[in-house]
Amino acid sequence: MNRKSAAALALSLGMLVLLSACIYIANIRPVASFIANPTSGPTPLTVAFDASASSDADGTIALYIWDFGDGQTASLTAGTTNHTFTTIQTETRVFTVILRVVDDLDASDTTVQNITLNP
């Protein structure tokens, strides 16, 4: 191989390395999912929340952020938790529980479910 061919090959390889370092593959958003049990009952009502079905195709779920709809929140690294709804009321009331999952690259997804409290 002559000097000119070797230099061209080296330049081509250098450009290939440089271009490969610039390729960015976007983070795939996680998918939030949870089961609540029970979903209705008399107050006070303790509900078990299980978000273990939440997933992240290209990484892991790093944080589960719960908003229970009654002024209480929780930020957890585990996908399961319990919450007791203790609101005193004279009529049936529906609380919208919001789960936001955040993956290890800071992408997120949100899902909601209603919990009904009876007096």
Steps between C-alpha positions, in 0.01 A plus 500: 500500500645836406508805727209668326274192543605458863423866575160473330422184697605663828289807422200281413534301822535818703184644345314174566598509869401866523162440334424194711557708815244754376218252441232542765234240560203660675389379840181295479240625747397261776143373531313572825250243623354412839237292674307629802332262743230572606377780273204593720373470854406687816729755661759443639612288204849349470594430139795293379662645187715280279688663212729205430344465152655837407787449258788664317609337173851646502582532869340491842236687696689720744212674678130450566329831582152465650233766542212340690255781423436578866793735552746219578792405275790256501821463298634145518761283334279191545183437301272400787348705779190527719298813564212562737230743394362654821292788368179540697207572275123460487484416128683260273824657379733399217877553530714495186829326572783601265815294452798645316793268434843640415765287332876497552545755218233739638217422255158456657146378448179550698185299561194557721237295680203597714439387859144540630441568870158444647384670821 
